[in-house]
């Protein structure tokens, strides 16, 4: 059995040492494994391939994926090593119909998308897994999978059978886990074939921009890669063969490129078809599906890897809660509902973009007019990058809301004024409770907080006037003039519970008994209790006079 040279052989480890079997060592599986290991869960990662893939595959990373990577300490390194993409230009034939500048995205430290080969992303993720105490076993495949009460039974290609509480299939579009679980993978395959060539090009295309060249026979996309390389992928015109991607891309560029570009030495090439498919389920008892095993779609917008990484980031803290704190397994059903919702949104978005590439006749003319109009008015520049980045996407999360602090929304990663940003407060890996009001008031007295305090479970931060510091009640964060509070759209006297994946779980005014009860119910789920202790009905408002709204 072959495996990563830097990891220990764990094939003969006792079955009781594995709590989660992760099948697939791509970005989704590695992100999940690192997140679980950081939370003390015993994980085993296997992959049928004999070694890590040498192919660059996905290259675009958006802020939400980078934020998940940063919780492992590698997001900033990825951002620094990637090509910052500052604009996208659209051409129809030889005419440029518009250019979208990538304005710095507000509310995140990763303000533009980057281009980084998947090989580099996976290398850094493997290092994070090993650093967290894990290993990756290459050359080991899942042969069969079944379930019994409270466990899954996985037979591996080395002849062993693993009895494990949870199995997560992160094994790609042709997922063995999905197949053995009997889950339908519904959708369609686009009729076009695409070719891709990475390498050196002598060109006037800017290295830090992406280009969509839409012509009568299809689309050509040009985007920069680290090291001065470029990626070109193109749809194969009718009558052409994809057998020689390098030669075909050269001919297509010579015939259709509006800017000078001469191919040099290729570093990688291939041909592929694209699909739009979604699994009917992402949870089947003790088996879970994530990443391409659960949803695949067009590379338009570069969202595939990003969506899978977010699947994993959203799953890791929930699955750790089930295993470590007795959190009800219904949190996994909530995860499934959220991620199926996101997958549906992404598939619809990328399908629309892909169909736009291939339009002909009067539909092509209408497309060009609409793009031109959107660019002239600034609408596309204001809306499209944030929409693709999913920074404002609201998940189907139930809970109390307070002004702009609505459950299901990602909380902005705003500067704190001391060199840190808000998401740094989530660094221990647990939930974050923000309480807005003066440090000297009774504040969180109405809330059922864990005792003793455990920052890895819940980090309590009181945001208000007064010196910063740490104490038994949590962290006091000085907010002179209410700058941070206003940046988040919060009123005085508001509490906001934020999940480890930066999504708001609940928000309420401390003077609202019903809202406090709902927040306490959410806190009970964080602790792992199955029922929430009722909030005191009397005194809630009186005990929080110091927290009442001072400004609208």
C-alpha positions in Angstrom: 0.0 0.0 0.0 1.5 3.3 -1.1 1.0 6.4 1.0 2.3 10.0 1.6 6.0 9.8 2.4 5.6 12.3 5.2 2.9 10.4 7.1 2.8 7.4 9.3 1.2 4.1 8.3 -2.1 3.8 10.1 -3.7 1.0 8.2 -3.3 -1.4 11.1 -4.6 1.0 13.7 -7.3 -0.4 16.0 -10.8 0.4 14.7 -11.7 2.2 17.9 -9.0 4.8 17.1 -11.1 6.0 14.1 -14.2 8.1 14.6 -14.5 9.6 11.1 -13.3 7.9 7.9 -12.7 10.5 5.2 -12.7 9.0 1.7 -10.8 11.3 -0.7 -7.8 13.5 -0.1 -8.6 16.4 -2.3 -9.3 19.9 -1.0 -12.7 19.0 0.5 -11.5 15.9 2.4 -8.3 17.6 3.6 -10.2 20.6 4.9 -12.6 18.4 6.7 -9.8 16.2 8.2 -7.9 19.3 9.4 -11.0 20.8 10.9 -11.9 17.6 12.8 -8.3 17.0 14.0 -8.1 20.5 15.4 -11.1 19.7 17.5 -9.8 16.4 18.9 -11.6 14.0 16.6 -9.7 10.8 15.5 -9.7 10.8 11.7 -8.5 8.5 9.0 -8.0 9.8 5.5 -7.8 7.4 2.5 -7.5 8.0 -1.2 -7.5 5.4 -4.0 -4.8 7.3 -6.0 -1.2 6.2 -5.5 0.0 9.7 -4.9 -1.2 13.3 -4.7 -2.5 14.6 -8.1 0.1 16.5 -10.1 -2.6 18.4 -12.0 -3.5 22.0 -11.2 -7.2 21.5 -11.8 -9.2 24.3 -10.0 -7.3 27.5 -9.7 -9.7 30.2 -8.3 -10.0 30.9 -4.6 -12.6 33.3 -3.2 -12.7 34.9 0.2 -15.0 32.4 2.0 -12.7 29.5 1.2 -9.6 31.5 2.1 -11.3 32.4 5.5 -11.7 28.7 6.2 -8.1 28.1 5.3 -7.0 30.9 7.6 -8.5 29.1 10.6 -5.8 26.5 9.9 -3.1 29.2 9.6 -2.7 28.9 5.8 -5.2 31.3 4.3 -2.9 34.3 4.2 -0.1 32.2 2.8 -2.3 31.1 0.0 -3.4 34.6 -0.7 0.2 35.9 -0.7 1.2 33.1 -3.1 -1.7 33.5 -5.5 -2.1 35.9 -8.4 -4.5 38.7 -7.3 -7.2 39.0 -10.0 -8.1 42.7 -10.3 -10.4 42.7 -13.3 -12.3 40.6 -15.8 -12.7 41.6 -19.5 -15.4 40.3 -21.9 -14.9 40.2 -25.6 -17.3 39.2 -28.4 -15.2 38.4 -31.4 -12.5 41.0 -31.6 -14.5 43.7 -29.8 -14.2 44.3 -26.0 -17.6 44.9 -24.7 -16.6 45.7 -21.2 -14.2 45.3 -18.3 -15.2 44.7 -14.7 -12.8 46.1 -12.2 -12.5 44.0 -9.1 -13.1 46.6 -6.4 -11.8 45.5 -3.0 -14.5 43.4 -1.4 -15.7 44.9 1.8 -15.9 42.9 5.0 -13.1 40.5 4.3 -9.3 40.6 4.6 -9.1 38.7 1.3 -10.4 41.5 -0.9 -10.0 40.0 -4.4 -10.1 36.4 -5.7 -6.8 34.8 -6.4 -5.5 32.3 -9.0 -3.6 29.4 -7.3 -3.1 25.9 -8.7 -4.9 23.2 -6.9 -1.6 21.4 -6.4 -0.4 24.2 -4.2 -3.7 24.4 -2.3 -3.6 20.6 -1.6 0.1 20.7 -0.6 -0.6 23.3 2.1 -3.7 21.4 3.2 -1.7 18.2 3.6 0.8 20.0 5.7 -2.1 21.3 7.9 -3.5 17.8 8.3 -0.1 16.4 9.4 0.5 19.4 11.7 -2.8 18.7 13.4 -1.7 15.1 14.0 -3.2 13.3 11.0 -1.9 11.4 8.0 -3.1 10.7 4.5 -3.1 7.1 3.2 -2.7 7.0 -0.6 -3.2 3.9 -2.6 -6.1 2.7 -0.3 -9.6 2.5 -1.7 -13.0 1.9 -0.3 -14.4 -1.4 -1.7 -17.8 -1.6 -0.1 -19.9 0.3 2.5 -22.8 -0.7 4.7 -24.5 0.6 7.8 -25.5 -0.9 11.1 -27.0 0.6 14.2 -24.7 3.5 15.3 -21.9 2.7 12.9 -20.8 2.2 9.3 -18.8 -0.7 8.0 -16.2 0.1 5.4 -14.2 -2.6 3.6 -11.0 -1.3 2.2 -8.8 -2.5 -0.7 -6.1 -3.9 1.7 -8.7 -6.5 2.9 -9.5 -4.8 6.2 -12.9 -3.8 7.5 -13.4 -0.7 9.5 -16.2 -0.3 11.9 -16.5 3.5 12.3 -19.2 5.9 13.6 -19.1 8.2 10.6 -18.0 8.0 6.9 -17.7 11.2 4.8 -17.4 10.8 1.0 -15.2 13.5 -0.4 -14.2 11.3 -3.3 -15.3 13.3 -6.3 -17.8 13.2 -9.1 -17.5 9.4 -9.5 -17.9 8.9 -5.7 -17.7 5.3 -4.5 -19.3 6.4 -1.2 -22.2 7.9 -3.0 -22.6 4.8 -5.2 -22.6 2.4 -2.3 -25.0 4.6 -0.5 -27.5 4.4 -3.3 -27.9 8.2 -3.7 -29.1 9.5 -7.0 -26.8 12.0 -8.8 -29.2 14.0 -10.9 -28.5 16.5 -13.7 -27.0 16.7 -17.1 -23.8 16.9 -19.1 -23.1 19.9 -21.4 -22.7 18.8 -25.0 -19.5 20.8 -25.4 -16.0 19.4 -24.8 -13.4 21.7 -23.4 -9.6 21.7 -23.6 -7.1 23.3 -21.1 -3.5 24.2 -21.5 -1.3 25.7 -18.7 2.1 27.1 -19.6 4.2 30.0 -20.9 2.7 32.5 -23.3 4.2 35.5 -24.9 1.2 37.8 -24.7 -0.3 41.3 -24.1 -3.0 39.8 -21.8 -2.5 41.2 -18.4 -1.3 38.6 -15.9 -3.6 39.8 -13.1 -6.8 39.8 -15.1 -9.2 37.1 -16.5 -10.6 37.3 -20.0 -13.7 35.7 -21.6 -13.4 35.6 -25.4 -16.9 34.7 -26.7 -17.1 33.9 -30.3 -19.5 32.2 -32.7 -17.9 28.7 -32.1 -17.7 29.0 -28.3 -15.5 30.5 -25.6 -11.9 30.9 -24.7 -10.8 31.9 -21.2 -7.4 33.3 -20.4 -6.2 33.8 -16.8 -2.8 34.3 -15.1 -1.1 31.7 -12.9 1.8 32.1 -10.4 5.3 32.0 -11.8 4.3 34.0 -14.9 2.3 31.2 -16.4 -1.2 31.4 -17.9 -4.1 29.1 -18.2 -6.1 28.9 -21.4 -9.2 26.8 -21.6 -11.5 26.7 -24.6 -14.6 25.0 -25.9 -13.9 22.6 -28.8 -15.6 23.9 -32.0 -17.7 21.5 -34.1 -15.5 19.3 -36.3 -12.4 19.7 -34.1 -10.8 16.9 -32.1 -9.7 17.4 -28.4 -7.0 14.8 -28.8 -4.2 17.4 -29.1 -5.1 20.2 -26.6 -1.9 22.1 -27.1 -2.2 22.2 -30.8 -5.9 23.0 -30.7 -5.5 25.9 -28.2 -2.7 27.3 -30.4 -5.0 27.3 -33.5 -8.0 28.7 -31.6 -5.9 31.6 -30.2 -4.3 32.4 -33.6 -7.7 32.5 -35.2 -9.8 34.2 -32.4 -7.7 36.1 -29.9 -8.2 39.9 -30.1 -4.8 40.4 -28.4 -1.4 39.0 -29.3 -0.6 35.7 -27.7 1.9 33.1 -28.7 2.0 29.7 -26.9 5.3 28.6 -25.4 6.2 25.5 -23.4 3.1 23.9 -21.9 3.3 22.7 -18.3 0.0 20.8 -18.4 -2.9 20.1 -20.7 -6.0 18.0 -21.0 -9.6 17.7 -22.2 -12.8 17.4 -20.3 -16.5 17.7 -20.3 -18.5 19.7 -17.7 -21.7 18.7 -15.9 -24.4 20.1 -13.7 -25.4 17.4 -11.2 -26.5 17.3 -7.6 -26.9 14.5 -5.2 -30.4 13.9 -3.9 -29.0 13.7 -0.3 -25.9 14.7 1.5 -26.6 12.7 4.6 -27.6 9.0 4.5 -27.6 7.8 8.1 -24.0 7.5 9.2 -22.7 8.5 5.8 -22.2 12.1 4.5 -21.3 13.5 1.1 -19.3 16.7 0.5 -17.7 18.5 -2.4 -17.8 17.0 -5.9 -19.3 13.8 -4.5 -22.4 15.9 -3.8 -22.5 18.5 -6.5 -20.6 19.3 -9.7 -21.0 22.2 -12.1 -19.4 24.3 -14.7 -16.1 26.0 -13.8 -17.6 29.4 -14.6 -16.7 31.7 -11.8 -14.3 29.1 -10.3 -16.7 28.1 -7.5 -16.3 24.3 -7.5 -13.4 23.9 -5.1 -14.7 26.8 -3.0 -18.1 25.2 -2.5 -16.6 21.9 -1.5 -14.3 23.6 1.0 -17.2 25.4 2.5 -19.1 22.1 2.8 -16.2 20.7 4.8 -15.7 23.9 6.9 -19.4 23.9 7.8 -19.4 20.2 8.7 -16.3 19.9 10.8 -17.5 21.8 13.8 -20.9 20.1 13.7 -19.6 16.6 13.5 -17.1 17.3 16.2 -20.0 18.6 18.4 -21.9 15.4 17.8 -18.9 13.2 18.7 -17.4 15.3 21.5 -20.3 17.1 23.3 -23.4 15.0 22.5 -24.9 17.7 20.2 -28.0 16.1 18.6 -27.4 14.6 15.2 -30.1 16.9 13.9 -27.4 19.5 13.4 -26.2 17.3 10.5 -29.6 17.5 8.9 -29.4 21.3 9.2 -26.0 21.1 7.5 -27.4 19.0 4.7 -30.3 21.5 4.1 -27.9 24.4 4.1 -25.4 22.9 1.7 -28.0 21.5 -0.7 -29.4 25.0 -0.8 -25.9 26.5 -1.6 -25.2 23.8 -4.2 -28.5 24.6 -5.9 -27.6 28.3 -6.0 -24.1 27.6 -7.4 -25.3 25.2 -10.1 -27.9 27.7 -11.2 -25.4 30.6 -11.3 -22.7 28.6 -13.2 -25.2 27.2 -15.6 -26.5 30.6 -16.5 -22.9 31.9 -17.1 -22.0 28.8 -19.2 -25.0 29.1 -21.4 -24.2 32.8 -21.8 -20.8 31.8 -23.3 -22.3 29.7 -26.0 -25.1 31.9 -27.3 -25.5 32.5 -31.0 -27.5 34.8 -33.4 -29.9 37.3 -31.9 -29.4 35.9 -28.4 -25.7 36.6 -28.7 -26.5 40.2 -29.7 -28.9 40.6 -26.8 -26.2 39.2 -24.4 -23.7 41.8 -25.6 -26.1 44.6 -25.3 -27.0 43.6 -21.7 -23.3 43.2 -20.7 -22.5 46.6 -22.2 -25.5 48.2 -20.3 -24.5 46.5 -17.0 -21.0 47.7 -17.3 -21.9 51.3 -18.4 -24.2 51.7 -15.4 -21.7 50.1 -13.0 -24.3 47.5 -12.0 -22.2 44.5 -12.9 -19.1 45.9 -11.1 -21.1 46.5 -7.9 -23.1 43.3 -7.8 -21.4 40.5 -9.7 -18.1 40.0 -7.7 -19.9 40.0 -4.3 -22.6 37.7 -5.7 -20.0 35.2 -7.0 -18.1 35.5 -3.7 -21.3 34.6 -1.8 -20.4 37.2 0.8 -24.0 38.2 1.1 -25.7 34.9 0.6 -28.2 34.0 3.3 -28.5 30.4 4.3 -31.8 28.9 5.4 -31.1 29.3 9.1 -34.0 29.8 11.6 -33.5 32.0 14.6 -34.1 35.5 16.1 -32.8 38.5 14.2 -31.8 42.0 15.2 -31.6 44.7 12.5 -28.8 43.6 10.1 -27.8 40.7 12.3 -29.9 38.0 10.6 -29.4 34.2 11.1 -27.9 32.7 8.0 -25.8 35.7 7.0 -22.0 35.7 7.2 -20.8 38.2 9.7 -18.4 40.7 8.2 -14.7 40.4 9.1 -14.2 44.0 10.1 -11.1 45.5 11.6 -11.0 45.7 15.4 -8.6 48.7 15.6 -5.8 46.8 17.3 -4.4 45.0 14.3 -6.8 42.1 14.4 -10.1 41.5 12.6 -13.4 40.2 13.9 -12.9 36.6 12.5 -9.7 36.3 14.6 -12.0 36.1 17.7 -13.2 32.8 16.2 -9.6 31.4 16.1 -10.1 28.9 19.0 -12.6 27.1 16.7 -15.7 27.6 18.7 -18.7 29.9 18.6 -18.5 33.6 19.3 -20.9 35.6 21.4 -20.8 39.3 20.8 -22.5 41.5 23.5 -22.8 45.1 22.6 -22.9 47.5 25.6 -20.8 49.1 28.3 -18.4 46.8 30.0 -19.6 47.8 33.5 -23.3 46.8 32.9 -24.8 43.5 33.9 -24.6 42.6 30.2 -24.8 38.8 29.7 -26.4 38.0 33.1 -29.7 36.9 31.4 -27.8 34.3 29.2 -27.1 30.7 30.0 -23.4 30.7 29.4 -21.2 27.6 29.9 -19.6 27.4 33.2 -16.6 27.2 33.6 -15.9 29.3 30.5 -14.3 27.4 27.6 -13.0 29.6 24.7 -12.7 26.6 22.5 -16.5 26.1 22.9 -17.7 29.7 23.2 -15.7 32.9 23.2 -17.7 35.7 24.9 -16.7 39.2 23.8 -18.3 42.4 25.3 -18.1 45.2 22.8 -18.4 48.7 24.4 -16.8 51.6 26.0 -13.9 50.8 28.4 -10.5 49.3 28.4 -9.9 46.1 26.7 -9.0 43.0 28.7 -9.8 39.4 29.6 -11.7 38.1 32.6 -13.9 35.3 33.9 -16.8 36.8 31.9 -14.9 36.7 28.6 -13.1 39.4 26.7 -13.8 43.1 26.9 -13.2 44.9 23.6 -13.0 48.7 23.6 -15.2 50.2 20.9 -14.8 54.0 21.2 -17.6 55.9 19.4 -19.3 52.6 18.6 -17.4 52.2 15.3 -17.3 48.4 15.4 -21.0 48.2 16.5 -22.1 50.4 13.7 -20.0 48.5 11.1 -21.9 45.4 12.0 -25.3 47.1 12.1 -25.8 46.4 15.8 -27.6 48.4 18.5 -26.6 48.8 22.1 -28.1 46.0 24.2 -27.8 43.5 21.4 -26.2 40.0 21.6 -25.2 38.0 18.6 -24.2 34.4 18.4 -21.8 33.5 15.5 -21.0 30.0 14.4 -17.5 28.8 13.8 -18.1 29.1 10.0 -18.7 32.9 10.6 -22.5 32.5 10.0 -24.9 34.3 12.4 -26.9 31.8 14.4 -29.1 34.2 16.4 -29.3 37.8 17.5 -31.6 39.5 20.0 -32.0 42.5 22.2 -31.4 41.7 25.9 -34.5 43.6 26.7 -36.6 41.1 24.7 -37.5 38.0 26.8 -38.5 36.0 23.7 -35.3 36.8 22.0 -33.2 35.9 25.0 -35.0 32.6 25.3 -34.2 31.9 21.6 -30.5 32.8 22.1 -30.4 30.6 25.2 -31.8 27.7 23.2 -29.0 28.2 20.7 -26.4 28.4 23.4 -27.8 25.1 24.8 -27.2 23.5 21.5 -23.7 24.8 21.5 -23.1 23.2 24.9 -24.5 19.9 23.7 -27.6 19.9 25.9 -30.8 18.7 24.2 -33.1 21.1 26.0 -32.5 24.8 26.8 -33.0 26.1 30.3 -35.7 28.8 30.3 -34.7 32.4 30.7 -35.9 34.2 33.7 -39.1 35.9 32.8 -38.8 38.6 35.5 -36.1 41.2 35.6 -34.8 40.7 32.0 -35.5 44.2 31.0 -34.7 45.8 34.3 -31.4 44.0 34.6 -30.3 45.5 31.3 -31.1 49.1 31.6 -27.5 50.0 30.9 -27.8 48.1 27.5 -30.8 49.9 26.1 -30.5 51.5 22.7 -28.6 54.8 22.7 -28.5 55.4 19.0 -30.8 54.2 16.2 
